[in-house]
Amino acid sequence: MLELHGHPFSSYTWKALIPLYANGTAFAFREIDQSVPKFESFTGLTHPSGQFPVLVDGTTVIVEATSIVEYLAVHHPGPAPLIPADPAAAVIARMLDRVFDNYVMGNMQRVIAAHFVDRDDPAAGGLRDEPYAPEIAAGKAGLRRAYAWLERWLGANALPPHVSLVTCAAAPALFYADWVVPIPEDCPRLAALRAELLALPEVARCVEDARPYRQYFPYGAPDRD
Ligand SMILES: N[C@@H](CCC(=O)N[C@@H](CS)C(=O)NCC(=O)O)C(=O)O
């Protein structure tokens, strides 16, 4: 039986859950115990930075959400076209995966991290009295740049059909990034994409399962999806 170690509120855990749900793959969800310092926890032993998600398939351990999606496509395929069969289309899907991870998720996480004392030191865990303003400004500026780039891209290109690697990367990234910097009115295609993604059953399930944890969003979760 496959095991996915993660947390229902974690954006990168969603990225691994979406393909599992999309293909109806049987798996056991192992929720990370966040009271345990990360390098003493299960993922601390199996992930190079103690992060999650981590997929365990028998004796095989797969880290990095993108690699989990790729692994599932190869070893546990189903109806969802996770990686486009056409190699040229697969290159574009992987490029978009990097864009969503590095510039949407990355800048969103940068803003969130600016609220913590030291995310890598469990002893120092907790929120800063004053969030670190330069990091917040830099993360938000990066998000605005990424939104503008994606809006242009969507105006000239079509995404691979859902549920693909791009779906898995884009859904959690846009869901949480929009809480940090709302997608502006001059990015209507990107706003429409976020709505389209949230309407997918696999994504809606992640949103519902994460709902009880919204109080922990350090930036202050808005009263909306
Ligand atoms: N590059 C990693 C990023 C994973 C990641 O950022 N995970 C977050 C949760 S969304 C995490 O483990 N946070 C806890 C920590 O960094 O201590 C991936 O793609 O899987």
The ligand as a Gaussian input file, in Angstrom:
#p B3LYP/6-31G(d) Opt

LIG

0 1
 N       10.666000      21.299000      -2.825000
 C        9.754000      20.638000      -1.909000
 C        9.069000      21.675000      -1.064000
 C        8.253000      21.061000       0.033000
 C        7.772000      22.067000       1.058000
 O        8.051000      23.276000       0.950000
 N        7.037000      21.557000       2.035000
 C        6.570000      22.370000       3.130000
 C        5.069000      22.159000       3.328000
 S        4.128000      22.839000       1.976000
 C        7.228000      21.931000       4.406000
 O        7.683000      20.815000       4.518000
 N        7.263000      22.823000       5.386000
 C        7.816000      22.517000       6.672000
 C        9.240000      22.968000       6.800000
 O        9.835000      23.467000       5.825000
 O        9.739000      22.798000       7.884000
 C        8.752000      19.799000      -2.733000
 O        8.532000      20.122000      -3.903000
 O        8.231000      18.805000      -2.220000

